[in-house]
Amino acid sequence: MYFVSAPHGTRGREAAGESGSRPVGEQHARKPGSPYTACGRVALDWRMFWELPFPVASAATCRHCMISCGLTDQHVVPAELVGGSR
């Protein structure tokens, strides 16, 4: 099972009903204990977002991670992700 991993994140605000932290920027797939994302990027110092299993419905989802996880055949890839950067 893959989880969302990103180089940056923000803390949720309890008063606003949000809890935990949220990724900022491109969201990658990463397995627990792995130093690499599914697309091959080194992610040793990246945050893991345990409450967010990959894939997430977001335009910030890494297209290459989606392909590496084999999700393009099973899931509709949003148009914003087609031609995304790596």
C-alpha positions in Angstrom: 0.0 0.0 0.0 1.3 3.4 -0.9 0.8 6.6 1.1 1.2 10.3 0.1 4.7 11.7 0.6 5.8 15.3 -0.1 8.8 17.5 0.7 6.6 20.0 2.6 3.4 20.0 4.6 1.3 22.2 6.8 -0.3 21.4 10.2 -4.1 21.2 10.3 -6.0 23.7 12.5 -8.0 21.9 15.2 -10.3 24.9 15.6 -11.3 24.7 11.9 -12.2 21.0 12.2 -9.0 19.9 10.4 -6.6 17.5 12.1 -3.2 16.2 11.1 -1.0 17.7 8.4 -1.5 18.2 4.7 1.0 18.0 1.9 2.1 21.1 0.1 3.1 20.9 -3.6 3.4 17.8 -5.7 2.1 14.6 -3.9 4.0 11.4 -4.5 3.4 7.7 -3.7 5.7 6.1 -1.2 5.7 2.8 0.7 6.4 2.8 4.4 10.1 2.3 5.1 11.1 3.1 1.5 13.6 5.9 0.9 12.2 6.3 -2.7 8.9 7.4 -4.2 7.2 5.2 -6.7 8.6 7.4 -9.5 12.1 7.0 -8.2 12.8 10.3 -6.4 14.9 10.1 -3.2 12.6 11.1 -0.4 14.6 10.4 2.8 13.7 13.7 4.4 10.2 14.0 3.0 7.1 13.8 5.2 4.8 10.8 5.1 1.1 11.6 5.3 -0.2 8.4 6.9 -3.9 9.5 6.8 -3.7 9.9 3.0 -3.5 6.7 1.1 -2.3 7.1 -2.5 -3.8 8.1 -4.9 -5.5 11.2 -3.8 -8.0 13.2 -5.9 -5.7 16.2 -6.5 -4.2 18.0 -9.4 -0.9 17.9 -7.4 -0.7 14.1 -7.7 2.6 13.0 -9.4 1.6 11.5 -12.8 4.7 9.3 -12.8 3.8 7.8 -9.4 0.3 7.1 -10.8 1.9 5.2 -13.7 4.4 3.4 -11.5 1.6 2.2 -9.2 -0.3 0.9 -12.2 -3.2 3.2 -11.5 -3.8 4.7 -15.0 -5.7 1.6 -16.2 -7.9 1.3 -13.1 -8.4 5.0 -12.4 -9.3 7.9 -14.5 -6.3 10.2 -14.5 -7.5 13.8 -14.2 -6.8 16.0 -17.3 -4.6 18.3 -15.1 -2.2 15.4 -14.5 -1.6 14.5 -18.1 1.7 16.0 -19.2 2.6 16.9 -15.6 6.2 17.5 -14.6 8.5 15.1 -12.9 
